[in-house]
């Protein structure tokens, strides 16, 4: 017989493991999503565009992404994606 608190405890454990395994949250100011997203581009011009947009939103002129900084998918439109690789 399951106790009422079993699911509650499991939910808390899953949440805590997620914080440990995927500590990086979305870099967009005010976004609370955690656990995955798009890494900043390596291509200099596109990377700088991403950084400038986030700097404008957080109003910090010197903000720089960390090595593990990501932007979650909720900040992209379907048209932002392109499939250029080979399958």
VOKETI-699664 format. One record per residue: residue number from 1; residue in one letter; chain; x negated, y, z of N, C-alpha, C in turn. Coordinates in pm, whole numbers, plus 50000, padded with zeros to 5 digits. Each point is the difference from the previous one (the first is absolute). Layout:
% residues N
+-----+--------+--------+-------+-------+-------+-------+-------+-------+-------+-------+-------+
! num ! residu ! chaine !   n_X !   n_Y !   n_Z !  ca_X !  ca_Y !  ca_Z !   c_X !   c_Y !   c_Z !
+-----+--------+--------+-------+-------+-------+-------+-------+-------+-------+-------+-------+
! NUM !      A !      A !     X !     Y !     Z !     X !     Y !     Z !     X !     Y !     Z !
...
+-----+--------+--------+-------+-------+-------+-------+-------+-------+-------+-------+-------+
This chain:
% residues 87
+-----+--------+--------+-------+-------+-------+-------+-------+-------+-------+-------+-------+
! num ! residu ! chaine !   n_X !   n_Y !   n_Z !  ca_X !  ca_Y !  ca_Z !   c_X !   c_Y !   c_Z !
+-----+--------+--------+-------+-------+-------+-------+-------+-------+-------+-------+-------+
!   1 !      X !      A ! 49918 ! 49883 ! 50000 ! 50082 ! 50117 ! 50000 ! 49912 ! 50125 ! 50000 !
!   2 !      X !      A ! 50021 ! 50088 ! 49901 ! 49920 ! 50121 ! 49991 ! 50049 ! 50105 ! 50099 !
!   3 !      X !      A ! 49908 ! 50064 ! 50057 ! 50034 ! 50109 ! 50090 ! 50014 ! 50128 ! 49918 !
!   4 !      X !      A ! 50075 ! 50095 ! 50051 ! 50028 ! 50124 ! 49927 ! 49873 ! 50080 ! 49971 !
!   5 !      X !      A ! 49898 ! 49986 ! 50083 ! 49881 ! 50082 ! 49986 ! 49895 ! 49939 ! 49906 !
!   6 !      X !      A ! 50019 ! 49880 ! 49952 ! 49901 ! 49935 ! 49914 ! 49974 ! 50082 ! 49874 !
!   7 !      X !      A ! 50104 ! 50040 ! 49929 ! 49983 ! 50079 ! 49878 ! 49935 ! 50134 ! 50032 !
!   8 !      X !      A ! 50038 ! 50060 ! 50110 ! 49943 ! 50127 ! 50041 ! 49848 ! 49988 ! 50019 !
!   9 !      X !      A ! 49957 ! 49896 ! 50068 ! 49858 ! 49978 ! 50026 ! 49926 ! 49973 ! 49869 !
!  10 !      X !      A ! 50059 ! 49919 ! 49914 ! 49938 ! 49970 ! 49870 ! 49986 ! 50129 ! 49919 !
!  11 !      X !      A ! 50103 ! 50083 ! 49997 ! 49995 ! 50127 ! 49927 ! 49888 ! 50090 ! 50052 !
!  12 !      X !      A ! 49985 ! 50007 ! 50130 ! 49894 ! 50081 ! 50058 ! 49862 ! 49945 ! 49963 !
!  13 !      X !      A ! 49984 ! 49869 ! 50006 ! 49872 ! 49939 ! 49964 ! 49965 ! 50025 ! 49854 !
!  14 !      X !      A ! 50097 ! 49986 ! 49911 ! 49977 ! 50026 ! 49857 ! 49958 ! 50145 ! 49980 !
!  15 !      X !      A ! 50067 ! 50092 ! 50067 ! 49966 ! 50142 ! 49990 ! 49856 ! 50025 ! 50049 !
!  16 !      X !      A ! 49964 ! 49945 ! 50114 ! 49866 ! 50021 ! 50055 ! 49892 ! 49938 ! 49913 !
!  17 !      X !      A ! 50026 ! 49883 ! 49946 ! 49904 ! 49938 ! 49909 ! 49982 ! 50087 ! 49876 !
!  18 !      X !      A ! 50109 ! 50056 ! 49950 ! 49992 ! 50089 ! 49885 ! 49913 ! 50121 ! 50027 !
!  19 !      X !      A ! 50005 ! 50053 ! 50121 ! 49916 ! 50115 ! 50035 ! 49853 ! 49963 ! 50003 !
!  20 !      X !      A ! 49971 ! 49878 ! 50043 ! 49861 ! 49956 ! 50008 ! 49946 ! 49964 ! 49862 !
!  21 !      X !      A ! 50077 ! 49927 ! 49923 ! 49955 ! 49953 ! 49869 ! 50000 ! 50113 ! 49898 !
!  22 !      X !      A ! 50101 ! 50085 ! 50003 ! 50012 ! 50108 ! 49903 ! 50013 ! 50134 ! 50074 !
!  23 !      X !      A ! 49890 ! 50050 ! 50054 ! 50011 ! 50120 ! 50082 ! 50026 ! 50128 ! 49923 !
!  24 !      X !      A ! 49975 ! 50000 ! 49871 ! 50011 ! 50122 ! 49924 ! 50144 ! 50031 ! 49961 !
!  25 !      X !      A ! 50045 ! 50117 ! 50038 ! 50131 ! 50045 ! 49960 ! 49989 ! 50087 ! 49876 !
!  26 !      X !      A ! 50110 ! 50039 ! 49946 ! 50004 ! 50086 ! 49884 ! 49935 ! 50134 ! 50034 !
!  27 !      X !      A ! 49922 ! 50053 ! 49907 ! 49928 ! 50126 ! 50022 ! 50085 ! 50124 ! 49979 !
!  28 !      X !      A ! 50120 ! 49984 ! 49945 ! 50085 ! 50115 ! 49975 ! 50055 ! 50052 ! 50132 !
!  29 !      X !      A ! 49982 ! 50129 ! 50028 ! 50047 ! 50055 ! 50127 ! 50150 ! 49975 ! 50022 !
!  30 !      X !      A ! 50033 ! 49956 ! 50119 ! 50139 ! 49975 ! 50037 ! 50050 ! 49861 ! 49964 !
!  31 !      X !      A ! 49926 ! 49925 ! 49920 ! 50041 ! 49865 ! 49963 ! 49960 ! 49904 ! 50111 !
!  32 !      X !      A ! 50092 ! 49916 ! 50042 ! 49975 ! 49907 ! 50111 ! 49974 ! 49857 ! 49954 !
!  33 !      X !      A ! 50001 ! 49978 ! 49868 ! 49981 ! 49862 ! 49951 ! 49859 ! 49953 ! 50026 !
!  34 !      X !      A ! 49990 ! 49874 ! 50037 ! 49871 ! 49939 ! 50031 ! 49985 ! 49870 ! 49921 !
!  35 !      X !      A ! 49876 ! 49957 ! 49992 ! 49975 ! 49866 ! 49949 ! 50001 ! 49987 ! 49850 !
!  36 !      X !      A ! 49927 ! 50082 ! 49934 ! 49983 ! 49979 ! 49858 ! 50034 ! 50121 ! 49917 !
!  37 !      X !      A ! 49948 ! 50001 ! 49882 ! 50022 ! 50110 ! 49909 ! 49894 ! 50001 ! 49894 !
!  38 !      X !      A ! 49996 ! 50108 ! 49928 ! 49904 ! 50014 ! 49891 ! 49875 ! 50070 ! 50052 !
!  39 !      X !      A ! 49885 ! 49941 ! 49974 ! 49874 ! 50063 ! 50036 ! 49979 ! 50123 ! 49912 !
!  40 !      X !      A ! 49922 ! 50093 ! 50049 ! 49971 ! 50119 ! 49921 ! 49919 ! 49961 ! 49877 !
!  41 !      X !      A ! 50030 ! 50063 ! 49887 ! 49931 ! 49964 ! 49875 ! 49849 ! 50024 ! 50009 !
!  42 !      X !      A ! 49926 ! 49923 ! 49926 ! 49855 ! 50021 ! 49992 ! 49965 ! 50106 ! 49897 !
!  43 !      X !      A ! 50084 ! 50012 ! 49899 ! 49978 ! 50099 ! 49895 ! 50011 ! 50140 ! 50063 !
!  44 !      X !      A ! 49896 ! 50082 ! 49986 ! 49985 ! 50125 ! 50074 ! 50117 ! 50097 ! 49982 !
!  45 !      X !      A ! 50044 ! 50023 ! 49878 ! 50103 ! 50099 ! 49975 ! 50134 ! 49959 ! 50063 !
!  46 !      X !      A ! 50037 ! 49875 ! 49983 ! 50126 ! 49951 ! 50058 ! 49992 ! 49999 ! 50152 !
!  47 !      X !      A ! 49886 ! 49957 ! 50054 ! 49980 ! 49999 ! 50145 ! 50016 ! 50140 ! 50058 !
!  48 !      X !      A ! 49937 ! 50098 ! 49935 ! 50008 ! 50138 ! 50047 ! 50143 ! 50053 ! 49995 !
!  49 !      X !      A ! 50077 ! 49960 ! 49901 ! 50141 ! 50040 ! 49990 ! 50077 ! 49948 ! 50121 !
!  50 !      X !      A ! 49982 ! 49873 ! 50033 ! 50067 ! 49940 ! 50117 ! 49962 ! 50077 ! 50126 !
!  51 !      X !      A ! 49871 ! 50028 ! 50017 ! 49952 ! 50068 ! 50119 ! 50060 ! 50140 ! 50010 !
!  52 !      X !      A ! 50004 ! 50073 ! 49889 ! 50056 ! 50136 ! 50000 ! 50147 ! 50000 ! 50040 !
!  53 !      X !      A ! 50076 ! 49904 ! 49950 ! 50143 ! 49993 ! 50034 ! 50017 ! 49977 ! 50150 !
!  54 !      X !      A ! 49923 ! 49910 ! 50056 ! 50011 ! 49972 ! 50144 ! 49951 ! 50119 ! 50082 !
!  55 !      X !      A ! 49893 ! 50066 ! 49954 ! 49953 ! 50120 ! 50071 ! 50108 ! 50107 ! 50005 !
!  56 !      X !      A ! 50072 ! 50017 ! 49891 ! 50108 ! 50100 ! 49997 ! 50109 ! 49964 ! 50100 !
!  57 !      X !      A ! 50032 ! 49871 ! 50009 ! 50108 ! 49957 ! 50089 ! 49961 ! 50009 ! 50147 !
!  58 !      X !      A ! 49873 ! 49972 ! 50031 ! 49959 ! 50003 ! 50141 ! 49939 ! 50135 ! 50037 !
!  59 !      X !      A ! 49983 ! 50088 ! 49902 ! 49946 ! 50133 ! 50021 ! 49863 ! 49998 ! 50067 !
!  60 !      X !      A ! 49917 ! 49908 ! 49954 ! 49862 ! 49991 ! 50047 ! 49909 ! 50002 ! 49877 !
!  61 !      X !      A ! 49922 ! 50107 ! 49986 ! 49917 ! 50018 ! 49881 ! 49886 ! 49900 ! 49988 !
!  62 !      X !      A ! 49959 ! 49942 ! 50111 ! 49883 ! 49912 ! 49996 ! 50035 ! 49853 ! 50022 !
!  63 !      X !      A ! 50128 ! 49963 ! 49990 ! 50040 ! 49861 ! 50021 ! 49934 ! 49910 ! 49896 !
!  64 !      X !      A ! 49947 ! 49888 ! 50042 ! 49941 ! 49899 ! 49912 ! 50054 ! 49863 ! 50040 !
!  65 !      X !      A ! 50030 ! 49915 ! 49903 ! 50048 ! 49865 ! 50034 ! 49888 ! 49917 ! 50060 !
!  66 !      X !      A ! 50037 ! 49913 ! 50091 ! 49903 ! 49906 ! 50056 ! 49977 ! 49887 ! 49900 !
!  67 !      X !      A ! 49908 ! 49915 ! 50032 ! 49969 ! 49885 ! 49913 ! 50123 ! 49912 ! 49979 !
!  68 !      X !      A ! 50087 ! 49992 ! 50100 ! 50116 ! 49912 ! 49994 ! 50132 ! 50074 ! 49976 !
!  69 !      X !      A ! 49993 ! 50126 ! 49963 ! 50121 ! 50080 ! 49980 ! 50084 ! 49946 ! 49884 !
!  70 !      X !      A ! 50131 ! 50001 ! 50018 ! 50093 ! 49953 ! 49896 ! 50119 ! 50094 ! 49992 !
!  71 !      X !      A ! 50070 ! 49992 ! 49889 ! 50127 ! 50070 ! 49981 ! 50103 ! 49891 ! 49971 !
!  72 !      X !      A ! 50107 ! 49997 ! 50079 ! 50098 ! 49892 ! 49986 ! 50082 ! 50017 ! 49871 !
!  73 !      X !      A ! 50059 ! 49892 ! 49951 ! 50074 ! 50002 ! 49873 ! 50120 ! 50092 ! 49998 !
!  74 !      X !      A ! 50051 ! 50042 ! 50115 ! 50119 ! 50084 ! 50000 ! 49973 ! 50140 ! 49944 !
!  75 !      X !      A ! 49873 ! 50035 ! 49980 ! 49965 ! 50132 ! 49947 ! 49974 ! 49997 ! 49849 !
!  76 !      X !      A ! 50033 ! 49890 ! 49936 ! 49979 ! 49985 ! 49856 ! 50132 ! 49972 ! 49931 !
!  77 !      X !      A ! 50010 ! 50043 ! 49876 ! 50114 ! 49969 ! 49915 ! 49962 ! 49885 ! 49908 !
!  78 !      X !      A ! 50100 ! 49936 ! 49941 ! 49972 ! 49890 ! 49908 ! 49910 ! 50045 ! 49885 !
!  79 !      X !      A ! 50016 ! 50124 ! 49955 ! 49920 ! 50051 ! 49890 ! 49854 ! 50026 ! 50036 !
!  80 !      X !      A ! 49968 ! 49995 ! 50128 ! 49862 ! 50021 ! 50044 ! 49913 ! 49878 ! 49976 !
!  81 !      X !      A ! 50062 ! 49888 ! 49974 ! 49927 ! 49875 ! 49982 ! 49983 ! 49969 ! 49853 !
!  82 !      X !      A ! 49885 ! 49943 ! 49968 ! 49978 ! 49952 ! 49863 ! 49932 ! 49865 ! 50007 !
!  83 !      X !      A ! 50030 ! 49917 ! 49905 ! 49940 ! 49867 ! 49994 ! 49898 ! 50000 ! 49887 !
!  84 !      X !      A ! 49874 ! 50018 ! 50035 ! 49896 ! 50007 ! 49899 ! 49910 ! 49876 ! 50002 !
!  85 !      X !      A ! 50014 ! 49919 ! 50101 ! 49916 ! 49882 ! 50011 ! 50051 ! 49885 ! 49914 !
!  86 !      X !      A ! 49916 ! 49899 ! 49986 ! 50038 ! 49882 ! 49924 ! 50054 ! 49895 ! 50095 !
!  87 !      X !      A ! 50102 ! 49933 ! 49956 ! 50059 ! 49895 ! 50083 ! 49950 ! 49865 ! 49953 !
+-----+--------+--------+-------+-------+-------+-------+-------+-------+-------+-------+-------+
